[in-house]
Amino acid sequence: MARGARFLLVLALLAALLAVVLQLYRHRKPRLWMVEELSVYNGTNEELPILLAILGSVFDVTKGRSHYGPGGGYHHFAGRDASRAFVSGNFTGDGLTDSLQGLSSSEVNSVVDWRKFYFERYIFAGKLIGRYYDSEGNPTKYLKGVEVKAKRGTQLLEKQKSDEAKIPGCNSKWSQQEGGEPTKAFFHGHNSTKLNQTDP
């Protein structure tokens, strides 16, 4: 066999091996975290990555150390699942919880959008065992309920946008010096003589 043919054969075998390894990597089980274990990755030890969880999905946010590390504006999210705080703005005690109980469907939808943001921008590091994932890493009924409620929130937002599109905007202008008056767009489709009957 010629040297070139052997080289191509070895190259093809390496490519096939790489494809198998990539396939195995994609199908590996995500790491499962315990609450106590996750709390160690809160940014206080610079030798460890900074992790946070949202809806039980754990993300490595180390690349944002200036934000998630001690003194950063988002440090309260590090080392825990504080899903509720993403929409409540309560970053103290009871507000730093993973419970979404009592939130509206629109608020729950916002939390799901935040999770999507983390999937897009940061490294997924596993699942947090507890409210959202069981000890095998399977979604709990609570997580499924959250996702259903978030879908309702999306539908409500779409309906609201649709309804708002049907209502024309205010077509007037106002300034402190000149007062207010309808714009030309306001008169489109109206009989302007009727509207101006009191004009001299």
C-alpha positions as CSV (number, residue, x, y, z in Angstrom):
1,M,0.0,0.0,0.0
2,A,1.4,3.4,-0.9
3,R,2.2,5.9,1.8
4,G,-0.5,8.3,0.7
5,A,-3.2,5.7,0.8
6,R,-2.1,4.6,4.3
7,F,-2.1,8.2,5.4
8,L,-5.7,8.7,4.1
9,L,-6.8,5.5,5.8
10,V,-5.4,6.6,9.2
11,L,-7.0,10.0,8.7
12,A,-10.4,8.4,7.9
13,L,-10.1,6.2,11.0
14,L,-9.2,9.2,13.2
15,A,-12.2,11.1,11.8
16,A,-14.5,8.2,12.6
17,L,-13.1,7.9,16.1
18,L,-13.6,11.6,16.7
19,A,-17.2,11.3,15.5
20,V,-17.9,8.5,17.9
21,V,-16.3,10.4,20.8
22,L,-18.3,13.5,20.0
23,Q,-21.5,11.4,19.9
24,L,-20.7,9.9,23.3
25,Y,-20.0,13.4,24.7
26,R,-23.3,14.7,23.5
27,H,-25.3,11.9,25.1
28,R,-23.5,11.9,28.4
29,K,-25.6,12.4,31.5
30,P,-25.3,15.9,32.9
31,R,-23.7,16.2,36.4
32,L,-26.2,16.1,39.3
33,W,-25.6,18.6,42.1
34,M,-26.8,18.7,45.7
35,V,-27.8,22.1,47.2
36,E,-25.0,22.0,49.7
37,E,-22.4,21.1,47.1
38,L,-23.5,23.9,44.8
39,S,-23.2,26.5,47.6
40,V,-19.4,26.0,47.7
41,Y,-19.2,27.4,44.1
42,N,-20.3,30.9,45.1
43,G,-17.2,32.8,44.0
44,T,-15.5,33.2,47.4
45,N,-12.8,30.6,46.4
46,E,-11.0,31.9,43.4
47,E,-9.7,28.5,42.6
48,L,-13.2,27.2,42.0
49,P,-15.6,28.1,39.2
50,I,-18.7,30.2,40.0
51,L,-21.9,28.4,39.5
52,L,-25.6,29.4,39.7
53,A,-28.8,27.5,39.1
54,I,-32.1,28.7,37.6
55,L,-35.1,26.4,37.5
56,G,-32.7,23.6,38.6
57,S,-30.3,24.0,35.6
58,V,-26.8,24.7,36.7
59,F,-24.5,27.1,34.8
60,D,-20.8,28.0,35.0
61,V,-20.7,31.8,35.1
62,T,-17.0,32.1,35.9
63,K,-16.4,34.2,32.8
64,G,-18.6,36.8,34.4
65,R,-16.6,36.8,37.7
66,S,-16.7,40.6,38.0
67,H,-20.6,40.3,38.1
68,Y,-21.1,37.0,39.9
69,G,-18.1,37.1,42.3
70,P,-18.0,38.8,45.7
71,G,-18.8,42.5,45.3
72,G,-20.5,42.0,41.9
73,G,-24.0,43.1,41.3
74,Y,-25.2,39.5,40.7
75,H,-23.2,37.8,43.5
76,H,-26.4,36.9,45.3
77,F,-27.2,34.4,42.5
78,A,-23.9,32.5,42.9
79,G,-23.9,29.1,44.5
80,R,-27.6,28.7,44.7
81,D,-30.9,28.5,42.8
82,A,-32.6,31.9,43.3
83,S,-35.0,31.6,40.4
84,R,-37.7,33.8,42.0
85,A,-35.3,36.7,42.4
86,F,-34.8,37.0,38.6
87,V,-38.3,38.5,38.5
88,S,-39.1,39.7,42.0
89,G,-36.0,41.8,42.5
90,N,-35.9,40.6,46.1
91,F,-32.2,39.7,46.7
92,T,-32.5,39.1,50.5
93,G,-33.4,36.1,52.6
94,D,-36.8,34.8,51.5
95,G,-36.4,36.3,48.0
96,L,-33.4,34.2,47.2
97,T,-35.5,31.0,46.7
98,D,-36.1,28.6,43.9
99,S,-39.9,28.7,44.6
100,L,-42.1,30.4,42.0
101,Q,-45.3,29.9,44.0
102,G,-47.6,32.9,43.7
103,L,-46.0,34.3,40.6
104,S,-48.1,35.2,37.5
105,S,-47.8,33.2,34.3
106,S,-46.0,36.2,32.7
107,E,-43.5,36.3,35.6
108,V,-42.9,32.6,35.3
109,N,-42.4,33.1,31.6
110,S,-39.7,35.7,32.4
111,V,-37.9,33.2,34.6
112,V,-37.9,30.7,31.7
113,D,-36.6,33.4,29.4
114,W,-33.7,34.0,31.9
115,R,-32.9,30.3,31.8
116,K,-32.8,30.4,28.0
117,F,-30.4,33.4,28.3
118,Y,-28.0,31.3,30.5
119,F,-28.2,28.4,28.1
120,E,-27.2,30.7,25.2
121,R,-24.4,32.6,27.0
122,Y,-22.9,30.3,29.6
123,I,-21.8,26.7,30.0
124,F,-24.4,24.3,31.2
125,A,-22.9,22.4,34.2
126,G,-25.6,20.0,35.2
127,K,-28.8,19.8,37.2
128,L,-29.6,20.6,40.8
129,I,-31.4,17.8,42.6
130,G,-34.4,19.2,44.4
131,R,-37.5,21.1,43.4
132,Y,-36.9,20.9,39.6
133,Y,-35.0,17.6,39.1
134,D,-35.2,14.3,41.0
135,S,-32.2,12.2,42.1
136,E,-32.0,10.7,38.7
137,G,-31.9,14.0,36.9
138,N,-35.4,13.7,35.6
139,P,-37.7,16.8,35.5
140,T,-40.2,16.9,38.4
141,K,-43.9,17.6,38.2
142,Y,-43.1,21.1,39.6
143,L,-40.8,21.9,36.6
144,K,-43.3,20.5,34.2
145,G,-45.9,22.7,35.8
146,V,-43.6,25.8,35.6
147,E,-43.1,25.2,31.8
148,V,-46.9,24.9,31.2
149,K,-47.5,28.1,33.2
150,A,-44.7,29.8,31.2
151,K,-46.4,28.8,27.9
152,R,-49.6,30.4,29.2
153,G,-47.6,33.5,29.9
154,T,-46.2,33.5,26.3
155,Q,-49.8,33.1,24.9
156,L,-51.0,36.0,27.1
157,L,-48.2,38.2,25.9
158,E,-48.9,37.4,22.3
159,K,-52.6,38.1,22.8
160,Q,-51.8,41.4,24.5
161,K,-49.5,42.4,21.6
162,S,-52.2,41.4,19.1
163,D,-54.8,43.4,20.9
164,E,-52.5,46.5,21.2
165,A,-51.8,46.3,17.4
166,K,-55.6,46.6,16.8
167,I,-55.9,49.8,18.8
168,P,-54.5,52.9,17.1
169,G,-52.0,54.9,19.0
170,C,-52.6,58.4,20.3
171,N,-52.3,60.8,17.4
172,S,-51.8,64.1,19.2
173,K,-48.9,66.3,20.1
174,W,-48.4,68.4,23.2
175,S,-45.8,70.9,24.5
176,Q,-45.8,73.2,27.5
177,Q,-45.5,76.3,25.3
178,E,-48.1,75.5,22.6
179,G,-50.5,73.2,24.4
180,G,-51.9,70.3,22.4
181,E,-53.6,69.5,19.1
182,P,-54.4,66.5,17.0
183,T,-51.8,65.7,14.3
184,K,-52.6,65.3,10.6
185,A,-52.6,61.5,11.2
186,F,-55.5,61.9,13.6
187,F,-57.6,63.4,10.8
188,H,-57.0,60.6,8.4
189,G,-60.3,59.0,7.9
190,H,-62.2,61.7,9.8
191,N,-64.2,64.6,8.4
192,S,-62.0,67.4,9.5
193,T,-64.7,70.1,8.9
194,K,-66.8,68.5,11.6
195,L,-63.9,68.6,14.0
196,N,-63.0,72.2,13.3
197,Q,-66.5,73.7,13.5
198,T,-65.5,76.0,16.3
199,D,-62.4,77.4,14.5
200,P,-62.8,81.0,13.2
